[in-house]
Amino acid sequence: MRYRNVEFRRAGIPDSNGYVPKDRKPEIIAWNYSESFDKETCYTLCWLETDKEGYYMKTIGNRYVEYEDMEALNNVAKYAMRILNLQFEFEELRYN
């Protein structure tokens, strides 16, 4: 799910540029246009990891708090956490 230049990306699902990440943790990425490559490039803002209680966010340095479009970032982060925790709860109920 992409909103402006922020995207929630997870393994096996194509991102907004058609790339399908494999064997990667769910992550929130930021896109920016690179004139030298004449295409969009991205970098990871945070990973979404799981433990016995559900998903939590693991940020990378100050990337999350220093990102310029906090409205987009917070909307995507809320969406991602809701989706992943719903999936986690469903799997917990299904296998327990």
Residue pairs with C-beta under 8 A, 6 or more apart in sequence:
1 7
1 8
1 76
1 79
1 80
2 8
2 15
2 16
2 31
2 76
3 72
3 75
3 76
4 69
4 72
5 30
5 31
5 32
5 69
5 72
6 28
6 29
6 30
6 31
6 45
6 67
6 69
6 72
6 73
6 75
6 76
7 15
7 16
7 28
7 29
7 30
7 31
7 42
7 76
8 26
8 27
8 28
8 76
8 77
8 79
8 80
8 83
9 15
9 21
9 24
9 26
9 27
9 28
9 29
10 21
10 24
10 26
10 27
11 21
11 22
11 23
11 24
11 25
11 26
12 20
12 21
12 22
13 20
13 21
14 20
15 21
15 29
16 31
17 39
17 40
25 47
25 48
25 49
26 47
26 48
26 55
26 80
26 84
27 44
27 45
27 46
27 47
27 48
28 44
28 45
28 46
28 48
28 73
28 76
28 77
28 80
29 42
29 43
29 44
29 45
30 42
30 43
30 45
30 63
30 67
30 73
31 40
31 41
31 42
32 40
32 41
32 42
32 43
33 39
33 40
33 41
34 40
34 41
43 63
44 60
44 63
45 59
45 60
45 63
45 64
45 67
45 73
46 57
46 58
46 59
46 60
46 63
46 64
46 77
47 57
47 58
47 60
48 55
48 56
48 57
48 58
48 80
48 81
48 84
49 55
49 56
49 57
49 58
50 56
50 84
50 88
54 84
54 85
54 88
54 89
55 81
55 84
55 85
55 88
57 64
57 77
57 81
59 65
64 73
67 73
